[in-house]
Amino acid sequence: MRGFARRERERGDMNPPSNLLDEALGLGHGGAIAALPAGRVVLVEDCVETSGAFVLHHLLKRALSAGEGGGDVLFLALAQPFSHYDRVLRKLGCSLSVQRNNNKLHFFDMLKLEFPGLTGGNDIESGFVGLYSKIQRAIEARRSKEYSRGCITIMIDDLSLLEIAACGSIDCVLDFLYYCISLTAELDCSLVILNHEDIYSSEEAPRFLSHLEYLADIVIKTEPLSTGLSADVHGQLTIFNKGTSSRHGHSMNKIHNFHFKVKENGVEYFYPGSQY
């Protein structure tokens, strides 16, 4: 009985109730954990004052726990080592170590990989080609296995650091993203990108940021409150969902806006003025 109770608690941790974020993404209906639809590109944009890492962590856990057997994730980590993500996700009820041992998580530790782009020149392009080839092979290997029928999600944390690794070559980063987006269509994957939008200093930054938003099906912005710092509210989320369909089959754009508070073991989402 104790073992059964423990399994039920773990199942409950991996299948939390839906919240405003899930509902805004179109994932909060039907009770079961749903993955992002195949072919979707999600862009999480944050700033120095308000980190969007918690959104990435939420989507990572959801991607691994979606469906009956969970999905697969290919995680490109440029911001933190594996131990950091494992520690954060454990607080959310998900062990990345277990997921990696079960071949559900393919972790690309970009902090340890020698990226040829650091030497400049044609090595930048060859570095991205080599990275893309590794991602493609990993996806094809998972698709070839009979037991792997869930959705595959590619995650990048974070894109601004990838631009630094490319010696500021925005065109190379965009080309790499185009290749990854082509995988979402060809191999039924989804793509989640975290990007710090307020750290770019080049003249091409506005073009680059607008291009990212154009490529994304869903844009999630984390911003500080316009009224300033607050102990009870850590910031606001604005979600622009381009892929919502009406009952008549027409494409509709939906915008959602609500506040959030980051806690030790999760995040609380609520509408302005609804908490207190």
KOLDOTI-81931 format. One record per residue: chain; x, y, z of N, C-alpha, C in turn; residue in one letter. Coordinates in steps of 0.05 Angstrom, whole numbers, plus 5000, padded with zeros to 4 digits. Example, Ala and Ser with C-alpha at 12.3 -4.5 7.8 and 13.67 -1.06 7.14 Angstrom:
BEGIN
[A; [5264; 4886; 5156]; [5246; 4910; 5156]; [5264; 4934; 5156]; a]
[A; [5257; 4955; 5142]; [5273; 4979; 5143]; [5258; 5001; 5157]; s]
This chain:
BEGIN
[A; [5017; 4976; 5000]; [5000; 5000; 5000]; [5017; 5025; 5000]; m]
[A; [5039; 5024; 5015]; [5057; 5048; 5016]; [5069; 5053; 4988]; r]
[A; [5077; 5031; 4975]; [5089; 5035; 4948]; [5068; 5046; 4928]; g]
[A; [5043; 5036; 4931]; [5022; 5046; 4913]; [5017; 5075; 4918]; f]
[A; [5016; 5083; 4944]; [5011; 5111; 4950]; [5034; 5129; 4940]; a]
[A; [5058; 5119; 4942]; [5081; 5135; 4933]; [5079; 5138; 4902]; r]
[A; [5072; 5117; 4888]; [5070; 5119; 4859]; [5048; 5138; 4851]; r]
[A; [5026; 5138; 4866]; [5004; 5157; 4860]; [5012; 5186; 4865]; e]
[A; [5028; 5190; 4886]; [5038; 5217; 4891]; [5056; 5226; 4868]; r]
[A; [5074; 5208; 4859]; [5093; 5215; 4838]; [5077; 5221; 4812]; e]
[A; [5056; 5205; 4807]; [5040; 5209; 4784]; [5026; 5236; 4785]; r]
[A; [5017; 5243; 4809]; [5004; 5269; 4813]; [5024; 5292; 4808]; g]
[A; [5049; 5288; 4817]; [5069; 5309; 4812]; [5075; 5313; 4783]; d]
[A; [5074; 5291; 4767]; [5080; 5293; 4739]; [5055; 5302; 4723]; m]
[A; [5032; 5302; 4735]; [5007; 5310; 4721]; [4993; 5331; 4737]; n]
[A; [5004; 5355; 4739]; [4992; 5377; 4755]; [4968; 5388; 4740]; p]
[A; [4950; 5401; 4755]; [4927; 5413; 4742]; [4935; 5435; 4723]; p]
[A; [4918; 5441; 4704]; [4925; 5462; 4684]; [4925; 5489; 4698]; s]
[A; [4939; 5509; 4686]; [4940; 5536; 4697]; [4936; 5555; 4674]; n]
[A; [4938; 5581; 4680]; [4933; 5601; 4660]; [4953; 5599; 4637]; l]
[A; [4978; 5592; 4643]; [4998; 5589; 4622]; [4991; 5566; 4603]; l]
[A; [4984; 5543; 4614]; [4976; 5520; 4597]; [4952; 5527; 4580]; d]
[A; [4932; 5541; 4592]; [4908; 5548; 4578]; [4914; 5567; 4555]; e]
[A; [4932; 5586; 4560]; [4939; 5605; 4539]; [4954; 5592; 4516]; a]
[A; [4968; 5570; 4522]; [4982; 5555; 4501]; [4964; 5534; 4488]; l]
[A; [4940; 5532; 4497]; [4921; 5512; 4486]; [4926; 5484; 4496]; g]
[A; [4938; 5481; 4520]; [4946; 5455; 4530]; [4931; 5448; 4556]; l]
[A; [4911; 5464; 4564]; [4899; 5461; 4590]; [4872; 5448; 4590]; g]
[A; [4866; 5432; 4570]; [4839; 5420; 4568]; [4841; 5390; 4568]; h]
[A; [4820; 5377; 4579]; [4818; 5348; 4577]; [4830; 5333; 4601]; g]
[A; [4844; 5346; 4619]; [4855; 5333; 4642]; [4882; 5321; 4638]; g]
[A; [4887; 5307; 4616]; [4913; 5294; 4611]; [4933; 5315; 4603]; a]
[A; [4959; 5308; 4609]; [4981; 5326; 4601]; [4984; 5324; 4570]; i]
[A; [4983; 5347; 4557]; [4986; 5348; 4528]; [5013; 5361; 4521]; a]
[A; [5025; 5352; 4500]; [5050; 5364; 4490]; [5044; 5386; 4471]; a]
[A; [5063; 5403; 4465]; [5060; 5422; 4444]; [5055; 5408; 4418]; l]
[A; [5036; 5418; 4402]; [5031; 5404; 4376]; [5056; 5404; 4359]; p]
[A; [5059; 5382; 4344]; [5082; 5380; 4326]; [5082; 5402; 4305]; a]
[A; [5106; 5412; 4299]; [5109; 5433; 4280]; [5107; 5461; 4292]; g]
[A; [5102; 5463; 4318]; [5099; 5490; 4330]; [5126; 5500; 4340]; r]
[A; [5130; 5526; 4337]; [5154; 5540; 4346]; [5146; 5560; 4368]; v]
[A; [5157; 5557; 4392]; [5151; 5574; 4414]; [5176; 5591; 4421]; v]
[A; [5172; 5617; 4423]; [5194; 5635; 4430]; [5188; 5648; 4457]; l]
[A; [5206; 5643; 4476]; [5204; 5656; 4502]; [5224; 5679; 4504]; v]
[A; [5214; 5703; 4506]; [5230; 5727; 4507]; [5230; 5738; 4535]; e]
[A; [5253; 5743; 4547]; [5255; 5755; 4573]; [5274; 5779; 4573]; d]
[A; [5279; 5790; 4596]; [5297; 5813; 4599]; [5313; 5809; 4624]; c]
[A; [5331; 5828; 4628]; [5349; 5826; 4652]; [5333; 5827; 4678]; v]
[A; [5313; 5844; 4679]; [5297; 5847; 4703]; [5279; 5823; 4709]; e]
[A; [5270; 5810; 4688]; [5250; 5788; 4692]; [5258; 5764; 4676]; t]
[A; [5270; 5744; 4688]; [5279; 5720; 4674]; [5255; 5703; 4666]; s]
[A; [5257; 5691; 4642]; [5236; 5673; 4632]; [5244; 5644; 4635]; g]
[A; [5265; 5638; 4651]; [5274; 5610; 4654]; [5252; 5592; 4665]; a]
[A; [5235; 5603; 4682]; [5214; 5586; 4694]; [5194; 5576; 4673]; f]
[A; [5190; 5592; 4652]; [5173; 5582; 4630]; [5186; 5559; 4616]; v]
[A; [5212; 5561; 4611]; [5226; 5539; 4598]; [5225; 5514; 4615]; l]
[A; [5229; 5517; 4641]; [5228; 5494; 4659]; [5200; 5481; 4659]; h]
[A; [5180; 5497; 4658]; [5152; 5487; 4657]; [5148; 5471; 4632]; h]
[A; [5156; 5482; 4609]; [5152; 5469; 4584]; [5170; 5443; 4581]; l]
[A; [5193; 5444; 4594]; [5210; 5420; 4594]; [5197; 5397; 4609]; l]
[A; [5186; 5403; 4633]; [5173; 5382; 4648]; [5148; 5372; 4633]; k]
[A; [5133; 5390; 4621]; [5109; 5382; 4607]; [5116; 5365; 4583]; r]
[A; [5137; 5372; 4568]; [5145; 5356; 4545]; [5153; 5328; 4552]; a]
[A; [5166; 5325; 4575]; [5175; 5298; 4584]; [5153; 5281; 4595]; l]
[A; [5132; 5294; 4605]; [5110; 5279; 4618]; [5085; 5277; 4602]; s]
[A; [5085; 5288; 4577]; [5061; 5288; 4560]; [5054; 5260; 4550]; a]
[A; [5028; 5254; 4549]; [5019; 5228; 4538]; [5023; 5206; 4558]; g]
[A; [5019; 5181; 4548]; [5021; 5158; 4565]; [5050; 5152; 4573]; e]
[A; [5068; 5152; 4554]; [5096; 5146; 4560]; [5114; 5169; 4561]; g]
[A; [5103; 5194; 4558]; [5120; 5218; 4558]; [5133; 5222; 4531]; g]
[A; [5142; 5247; 4527]; [5155; 5254; 4502]; [5185; 5254; 4505]; g]
[A; [5199; 5259; 4484]; [5228; 5261; 4484]; [5236; 5290; 4480]; d]
[A; [5259; 5298; 4493]; [5269; 5325; 4491]; [5298; 5325; 4483]; v]
[A; [5305; 5342; 4464]; [5333; 5347; 4457]; [5339; 5376; 4467]; l]
[A; [5355; 5378; 4488]; [5360; 5403; 4502]; [5388; 5414; 4496]; f]
[A; [5389; 5437; 4483]; [5414; 5451; 4478]; [5419; 5471; 4500]; l]
[A; [5438; 5465; 4518]; [5443; 5481; 4542]; [5468; 5498; 4538]; a]
[A; [5464; 5524; 4535]; [5486; 5542; 4534]; [5488; 5560; 4559]; l]
[A; [5467; 5560; 4575]; [5465; 5578; 4598]; [5474; 5565; 4624]; a]
[A; [5468; 5539; 4628]; [5473; 5526; 4653]; [5482; 5497; 4649]; q]
[A; [5496; 5485; 4668]; [5504; 5457; 4666]; [5479; 5439; 4673]; p]
[A; [5482; 5414; 4668]; [5460; 5395; 4672]; [5451; 5395; 4701]; f]
[A; [5470; 5397; 4720]; [5463; 5395; 4748]; [5444; 5417; 4756]; s]
[A; [5446; 5441; 4744]; [5427; 5463; 4750]; [5399; 5455; 4742]; h]
[A; [5395; 5446; 4717]; [5368; 5439; 4708]; [5357; 5416; 4724]; y]
[A; [5374; 5397; 4730]; [5365; 5373; 4746]; [5355; 5382; 4774]; d]
[A; [5369; 5400; 4786]; [5362; 5410; 4812]; [5335; 5425; 4811]; r]
[A; [5332; 5442; 4791]; [5307; 5458; 4789]; [5283; 5440; 4783]; v]
[A; [5287; 5421; 4765]; [5264; 5404; 4757]; [5257; 5385; 4779]; l]
[A; [5276; 5377; 4796]; [5269; 5360; 4819]; [5249; 5374; 4838]; r]
[A; [5252; 5400; 4841]; [5233; 5415; 4857]; [5205; 5416; 4845]; k]
[A; [5204; 5411; 4818]; [5179; 5411; 4804]; [5168; 5382; 4802]; l]
[A; [5182; 5363; 4814]; [5172; 5335; 4813]; [5181; 5319; 4789]; g]
[A; [5203; 5327; 4777]; [5213; 5313; 4753]; [5243; 5309; 4755]; c]
[A; [5253; 5285; 4752]; [5281; 5279; 4754]; [5293; 5277; 4726]; s]
[A; [5309; 5296; 4719]; [5322; 5296; 4692]; [5343; 5274; 4690]; l]
[A; [5355; 5266; 4713]; [5374; 5244; 4713]; [5360; 5218; 4704]; s]
[A; [5337; 5213; 4715]; [5321; 5190; 4708]; [5313; 5191; 4679]; v]
[A; [5304; 5214; 4670]; [5295; 5218; 4642]; [5319; 5213; 4623]; q]
[A; [5342; 5223; 4630]; [5365; 5219; 4613]; [5374; 5189; 4612]; r]
[A; [5373; 5176; 4635]; [5380; 5148; 4636]; [5360; 5131; 4620]; n]
[A; [5335; 5140; 4619]; [5315; 5126; 4603]; [5314; 5134; 4574]; n]
[A; [5335; 5150; 4566]; [5337; 5159; 4538]; [5313; 5176; 4529]; n]
[A; [5300; 5189; 4548]; [5279; 5208; 4541]; [5289; 5237; 4538]; k]
[A; [5312; 5242; 4550]; [5325; 5268; 4549]; [5353; 5266; 4537]; l]
[A; [5357; 5280; 4515]; [5384; 5281; 4502]; [5395; 5309; 4509]; h]
[A; [5414; 5310; 4526]; [5425; 5336; 4536]; [5450; 5343; 4522]; f]
[A; [5450; 5365; 4506]; [5473; 5375; 4493]; [5486; 5396; 4511]; f]
[A; [5508; 5389; 4524]; [5521; 5408; 4542]; [5539; 5425; 4526]; d]
[A; [5529; 5448; 4517]; [5544; 5466; 4500]; [5566; 5480; 4515]; m]
[A; [5566; 5479; 4542]; [5587; 5491; 4557]; [5613; 5474; 4555]; l]
[A; [5610; 5448; 4548]; [5633; 5431; 4546]; [5641; 5425; 4517]; k]
[A; [5622; 5428; 4499]; [5628; 5423; 4471]; [5646; 5445; 4460]; l]
[A; [5665; 5438; 4444]; [5682; 5457; 4431]; [5668; 5466; 4405]; e]
[A; [5658; 5491; 4406]; [5643; 5501; 4383]; [5663; 5514; 4364]; f]
[A; [5665; 5504; 4339]; [5685; 5515; 4320]; [5681; 5544; 4314]; p]
[A; [5657; 5555; 4320]; [5651; 5582; 4313]; [5669; 5602; 4328]; g]
[A; [5681; 5593; 4350]; [5698; 5611; 4365]; [5723; 5620; 4350]; l]
[A; [5730; 5606; 4329]; [5754; 5613; 4314]; [5747; 5631; 4290]; t]
[A; [5721; 5635; 4285]; [5712; 5653; 4263]; [5714; 5641; 4236]; g]
[A; [5709; 5657; 4215]; [5711; 5648; 4188]; [5691; 5627; 4181]; g]
[A; [5699; 5609; 4163]; [5681; 5588; 4154]; [5676; 5567; 4176]; n]
[A; [5693; 5568; 4197]; [5689; 5549; 4219]; [5662; 5554; 4233]; d]
[A; [5652; 5578; 4232]; [5626; 5584; 4244]; [5604; 5568; 4231]; i]
[A; [5604; 5569; 4205]; [5583; 5554; 4190]; [5586; 5524; 4194]; e]
[A; [5611; 5514; 4193]; [5615; 5485; 4197]; [5607; 5477; 4225]; s]
[A; [5611; 5494; 4245]; [5603; 5488; 4272]; [5573; 5484; 4274]; g]
[A; [5558; 5502; 4261]; [5529; 5499; 4261]; [5519; 5475; 4245]; f]
[A; [5533; 5469; 4223]; [5525; 5446; 4208]; [5530; 5420; 4224]; v]
[A; [5552; 5419; 4238]; [5558; 5396; 4255]; [5538; 5393; 4278]; g]
[A; [5530; 5415; 4290]; [5510; 5415; 4311]; [5483; 5406; 4301]; l]
[A; [5475; 5416; 4278]; [5450; 5408; 4266]; [5450; 5379; 4259]; y]
[A; [5472; 5368; 4249]; [5474; 5340; 4242]; [5470; 5322; 4267]; s]
[A; [5481; 5331; 4290]; [5478; 5315; 4314]; [5448; 5315; 4323]; k]
[A; [5435; 5338; 4320]; [5407; 5339; 4328]; [5390; 5322; 4309]; i]
[A; [5396; 5323; 4283]; [5381; 5308; 4264]; [5384; 5278; 4269]; q]
[A; [5409; 5269; 4274]; [5414; 5241; 4279]; [5400; 5232; 4305]; r]
[A; [5400; 5248; 4325]; [5387; 5241; 4350]; [5357; 5238; 4346]; a]
[A; [5344; 5255; 4331]; [5316; 5254; 4326]; [5309; 5229; 4309]; i]
[A; [5325; 5224; 4288]; [5320; 5201; 4271]; [5323; 5175; 4287]; e]
[A; [5342; 5174; 4305]; [5346; 5150; 4322]; [5322; 5145; 4339]; a]
[A; [5310; 5166; 4350]; [5286; 5163; 4366]; [5262; 5156; 4350]; r]
[A; [5260; 5166; 4326]; [5237; 5160; 4309]; [5239; 5131; 4299]; r]
[A; [5263; 5119; 4298]; [5266; 5092; 4288]; [5258; 5071; 4309]; s]
[A; [5257; 5080; 4334]; [5251; 5061; 4356]; [5220; 5058; 4359]; k]
[A; [5211; 5033; 4360]; [5183; 5028; 4361]; [5170; 5039; 4386]; e]
[A; [5185; 5040; 4409]; [5173; 5048; 4434]; [5170; 5079; 4435]; y]
[A; [5184; 5093; 4418]; [5183; 5122; 4419]; [5162; 5133; 4400]; s]
[A; [5138; 5137; 4411]; [5116; 5147; 4394]; [5107; 5175; 4403]; r]
[A; [5119; 5185; 4424]; [5111; 5211; 4434]; [5123; 5234; 4418]; g]
[A; [5115; 5258; 4425]; [5125; 5282; 4412]; [5155; 5287; 4420]; c]
[A; [5170; 5297; 4401]; [5198; 5304; 4406]; [5200; 5334; 4406]; i]
[A; [5212; 5345; 4427]; [5215; 5374; 4429]; [5244; 5382; 4430]; t]
[A; [5251; 5402; 4413]; [5278; 5413; 4414]; [5277; 5439; 4430]; i]
[A; [5295; 5441; 4450]; [5296; 5465; 4467]; [5323; 5478; 4466]; m]
[A; [5324; 5505; 4465]; [5349; 5520; 4464]; [5349; 5540; 4487]; i]
[A; [5369; 5538; 4504]; [5373; 5557; 4527]; [5402; 5566; 4528]; d]
[A; [5408; 5590; 4519]; [5390; 5608; 4506]; [5402; 5617; 4480]; d]
[A; [5385; 5629; 4463]; [5393; 5636; 4436]; [5414; 5658; 4436]; l]
[A; [5412; 5677; 4454]; [5431; 5699; 4455]; [5460; 5689; 4459]; s]
[A; [5463; 5668; 4474]; [5489; 5656; 4478]; [5499; 5642; 4454]; l]
[A; [5480; 5631; 4438]; [5488; 5618; 4413]; [5498; 5639; 4394]; l]
[A; [5486; 5662; 4395]; [5496; 5684; 4377]; [5524; 5693; 4385]; e]
[A; [5530; 5692; 4411]; [5557; 5699; 4421]; [5577; 5678; 4412]; i]
[A; [5569; 5652; 4413]; [5586; 5631; 4404]; [5592; 5633; 4375]; a]
[A; [5573; 5645; 4360]; [5577; 5648; 4331]; [5591; 5675; 4324]; a]
[A; [5604; 5686; 4345]; [5619; 5711; 4341]; [5602; 5734; 4330]; c]
[A; [5577; 5734; 4338]; [5559; 5755; 4330]; [5547; 5752; 4303]; g]
[A; [5550; 5729; 4290]; [5539; 5724; 4264]; [5509; 5717; 4266]; s]
[A; [5492; 5738; 4264]; [5464; 5734; 4266]; [5453; 5717; 4243]; i]
[A; [5465; 5720; 4219]; [5456; 5705; 4196]; [5460; 5675; 4200]; d]
[A; [5483; 5668; 4212]; [5488; 5639; 4218]; [5468; 5628; 4238]; c]
[A; [5461; 5644; 4258]; [5442; 5635; 4278]; [5414; 5631; 4265]; v]
[A; [5406; 5650; 4248]; [5381; 5648; 4234]; [5380; 5624; 4215]; l]
[A; [5402; 5619; 4201]; [5403; 5595; 4184]; [5400; 5570; 4200]; d]
[A; [5413; 5569; 4223]; [5411; 5546; 4240]; [5382; 5542; 4250]; f]
[A; [5369; 5564; 4257]; [5341; 5562; 4265]; [5323; 5552; 4243]; l]
[A; [5328; 5561; 4219]; [5312; 5552; 4196]; [5315; 5522; 4192]; y]
[A; [5340; 5512; 4196]; [5344; 5483; 4193]; [5328; 5468; 4215]; y]
[A; [5329; 5479; 4240]; [5314; 5466; 4262]; [5284; 5467; 4257]; c]
[A; [5275; 5489; 4246]; [5246; 5491; 4240]; [5238; 5472; 4218]; i]
[A; [5256; 5467; 4199]; [5250; 5448; 4179]; [5247; 5420; 4191]; s]
[A; [5262; 5414; 4212]; [5259; 5388; 4226]; [5231; 5386; 4239]; l]
[A; [5221; 5408; 4249]; [5195; 5406; 4262]; [5173; 5398; 4242]; t]
[A; [5177; 5406; 4217]; [5157; 5399; 4197]; [5162; 5371; 4186]; a]
[A; [5187; 5364; 4181]; [5193; 5339; 4168]; [5191; 5315; 4187]; e]
[A; [5198; 5319; 4213]; [5200; 5297; 4232]; [5180; 5300; 4255]; l]
[A; [5160; 5317; 4252]; [5139; 5321; 4272]; [5150; 5328; 4300]; d]
[A; [5166; 5349; 4301]; [5177; 5359; 4326]; [5166; 5386; 4332]; c]
[A; [5171; 5395; 4357]; [5165; 5423; 4364]; [5192; 5435; 4373]; s]
[A; [5192; 5462; 4373]; [5217; 5477; 4379]; [5211; 5498; 4399]; l]
[A; [5226; 5499; 4421]; [5222; 5519; 4442]; [5249; 5534; 4445]; v]
[A; [5248; 5561; 4444]; [5272; 5577; 4444]; [5269; 5598; 4467]; i]
[A; [5290; 5600; 4483]; [5291; 5622; 4503]; [5312; 5642; 4493]; l]
[A; [5304; 5668; 4493]; [5321; 5689; 4483]; [5319; 5714; 4501]; n]
[A; [5343; 5725; 4507]; [5344; 5750; 4523]; [5344; 5773; 4503]; h]
[A; [5321; 5787; 4501]; [5318; 5806; 4479]; [5332; 5833; 4485]; e]
[A; [5340; 5838; 4509]; [5351; 5865; 4515]; [5381; 5866; 4519]; d]
[A; [5395; 5846; 4509]; [5424; 5846; 4512]; [5439; 5849; 4485]; i]
[A; [5424; 5851; 4463]; [5437; 5854; 4437]; [5444; 5884; 4433]; y]
[A; [5469; 5888; 4424]; [5479; 5915; 4421]; [5484; 5923; 4392]; s]
[A; [5483; 5903; 4374]; [5489; 5909; 4346]; [5466; 5923; 4332]; s]
[A; [5472; 5936; 4310]; [5452; 5950; 4295]; [5431; 5931; 4283]; e]
[A; [5439; 5906; 4280]; [5420; 5886; 4268]; [5401; 5874; 4288]; e]
[A; [5404; 5882; 4313]; [5387; 5870; 4334]; [5357; 5872; 4329]; a]
[A; [5347; 5896; 4321]; [5318; 5898; 4316]; [5309; 5880; 4294]; p]
[A; [5325; 5877; 4273]; [5317; 5859; 4251]; [5317; 5830; 4261]; r]
[A; [5337; 5823; 4277]; [5339; 5796; 4287]; [5316; 5789; 4305]; f]
[A; [5309; 5807; 4323]; [5287; 5802; 4342]; [5260; 5800; 4328]; l]
[A; [5256; 5818; 4309]; [5230; 5817; 4294]; [5228; 5792; 4277]; s]
[A; [5251; 5783; 4267]; [5252; 5758; 4251]; [5245; 5734; 4269]; h]
[A; [5255; 5734; 4293]; [5248; 5712; 4311]; [5218; 5711; 4317]; l]
[A; [5207; 5734; 4322]; [5178; 5735; 4328]; [5161; 5727; 4304]; e]
[A; [5172; 5733; 4280]; [5158; 5725; 4255]; [5158; 5694; 4252]; y]
[A; [5181; 5682; 4259]; [5183; 5653; 4256]; [5167; 5637; 4276]; l]
[A; [5162; 5649; 4300]; [5148; 5635; 4321]; [5118; 5634; 4317]; a]
[A; [5107; 5611; 4325]; [5077; 5608; 4325]; [5066; 5619; 4351]; d]
[A; [5082; 5618; 4373]; [5074; 5628; 4399]; [5097; 5644; 4410]; i]
[A; [5091; 5669; 4419]; [5111; 5686; 4432]; [5103; 5690; 4460]; v]
[A; [5121; 5684; 4479]; [5116; 5687; 4508]; [5136; 5708; 4518]; i]
[A; [5125; 5731; 4528]; [5143; 5752; 4538]; [5140; 5754; 4568]; k]
[A; [5163; 5753; 4582]; [5163; 5759; 4611]; [5173; 5787; 4615]; t]
[A; [5158; 5803; 4629]; [5165; 5831; 4633]; [5161; 5839; 4662]; e]
[A; [5175; 5860; 4671]; [5170; 5870; 4698]; [5144; 5885; 4699]; p]
[A; [5133; 5889; 4722]; [5109; 5905; 4725]; [5114; 5934; 4718]; l]
[A; [5095; 5946; 4704]; [5097; 5974; 4697]; [5097; 5992; 4722]; s]
[A; [5086; 5982; 4744]; [5084; 5997; 4769]; [5109; 5994; 4786]; t]
[A; [5128; 5977; 4777]; [5153; 5974; 4793]; [5154; 5948; 4808]; g]
[A; [5174; 5945; 4825]; [5178; 5920; 4840]; [5155; 5915; 4860]; l]
[A; [5149; 5889; 4864]; [5129; 5881; 4884]; [5137; 5855; 4896]; s]
[A; [5132; 5852; 4922]; [5138; 5827; 4936]; [5119; 5805; 4929]; a]
[A; [5094; 5812; 4922]; [5073; 5792; 4917]; [5071; 5785; 4887]; d]
[A; [5081; 5802; 4870]; [5079; 5797; 4841]; [5107; 5801; 4829]; v]
[A; [5117; 5780; 4815]; [5144; 5782; 4805]; [5146; 5792; 4776]; h]
[A; [5124; 5793; 4763]; [5124; 5803; 4735]; [5098; 5795; 4721]; g]
[A; [5098; 5801; 4695]; [5074; 5795; 4679]; [5082; 5779; 4654]; q]
[A; [5064; 5762; 4645]; [5068; 5746; 4621]; [5049; 5756; 4600]; l]
[A; [5059; 5760; 4576]; [5042; 5766; 4553]; [5047; 5744; 4532]; t]
[A; [5025; 5730; 4524]; [5027; 5708; 4506]; [5012; 5714; 4481]; i]
[A; [5026; 5714; 4458]; [5014; 5719; 4432]; [5013; 5692; 4417]; f]
[A; [4990; 5681; 4415]; [4986; 5655; 4403]; [4974; 5659; 4375]; n]
[A; [4991; 5654; 4355]; [4982; 5658; 4327]; [4966; 5636; 4316]; k]
[A; [4967; 5612; 4328]; [4956; 5589; 4315]; [4929; 5580; 4326]; g]
[A; [4914; 5597; 4339]; [4888; 5590; 4349]; [4868; 5589; 4327]; t]
[A; [4852; 5567; 4326]; [4832; 5564; 4305]; [4804; 5569; 4316]; s]
[A; [4787; 5582; 4301]; [4760; 5587; 4309]; [4743; 5562; 4303]; s]
[A; [4718; 5562; 4312]; [4701; 5539; 4307]; [4694; 5537; 4277]; r]
[A; [4698; 5558; 4262]; [4693; 5557; 4233]; [4718; 5549; 4217]; h]
[A; [4740; 5544; 4232]; [4764; 5535; 4218]; [4783; 5558; 4210]; g]
[A; [4776; 5582; 4217]; [4793; 5605; 4210]; [4815; 5609; 4231]; h]
[A; [4838; 5618; 4221]; [4860; 5623; 4240]; [4855; 5649; 4256]; s]
[A; [4860; 5648; 4282]; [4856; 5671; 4299]; [4881; 5676; 4316]; m]
[A; [4887; 5701; 4320]; [4908; 5709; 4338]; [4897; 5716; 4365]; n]
[A; [4908; 5704; 4386]; [4898; 5709; 4413]; [4921; 5720; 4430]; k]
[A; [4914; 5740; 4446]; [4934; 5752; 4465]; [4924; 5747; 4493]; i]
[A; [4941; 5737; 4510]; [4935; 5732; 4538]; [4955; 5748; 4555]; h]
[A; [4945; 5759; 4577]; [4963; 5775; 4595]; [4955; 5769; 4624]; n]
[A; [4974; 5761; 4640]; [4969; 5756; 4668]; [4995; 5759; 4684]; f]
[A; [4992; 5759; 4710]; [5015; 5763; 4728]; [5025; 5735; 4737]; h]
[A; [5049; 5735; 4748]; [5060; 5710; 4759]; [5077; 5716; 4784]; f]
[A; [5080; 5695; 4800]; [5097; 5696; 4824]; [5112; 5670; 4825]; k]
[A; [5139; 5671; 4824]; [5155; 5647; 4825]; [5159; 5638; 4854]; v]
[A; [5152; 5613; 4859]; [5155; 5601; 4886]; [5177; 5580; 4886]; k]
[A; [5182; 5568; 4909]; [5203; 5548; 4912]; [5198; 5524; 4895]; e]
[A; [5173; 5515; 4894]; [5166; 5490; 4879]; [5147; 5494; 4856]; n]
[A; [5147; 5518; 4845]; [5130; 5523; 4822]; [5124; 5552; 4818]; g]
[A; [5105; 5558; 4801]; [5098; 5586; 4794]; [5068; 5589; 4796]; v]
[A; [5060; 5611; 4808]; [5031; 5617; 4810]; [5024; 5638; 4789]; e]
[A; [5003; 5633; 4774]; [4993; 5651; 4753]; [4966; 5662; 4761]; y]
[A; [4961; 5687; 4756]; [4936; 5699; 4763]; [4932; 5725; 4748]; f]
[A; [4906; 5733; 4745]; [4900; 5757; 4731]; [4904; 5781; 4750]; y]
[A; [4911; 5804; 4739]; [4915; 5828; 4755]; [4892; 5834; 4774]; p]
[A; [4898; 5838; 4800]; [4877; 5844; 4819]; [4861; 5821; 4829]; g]
[A; [4867; 5797; 4821]; [4850; 5774; 4829]; [4860; 5760; 4854]; s]
[A; [4885; 5767; 4863]; [4897; 5753; 4885]; [4890; 5766; 4912]; q]
[A; [4890; 5792; 4913]; [4888; 5805; 4939]; [4866; 5825; 4940]; y]
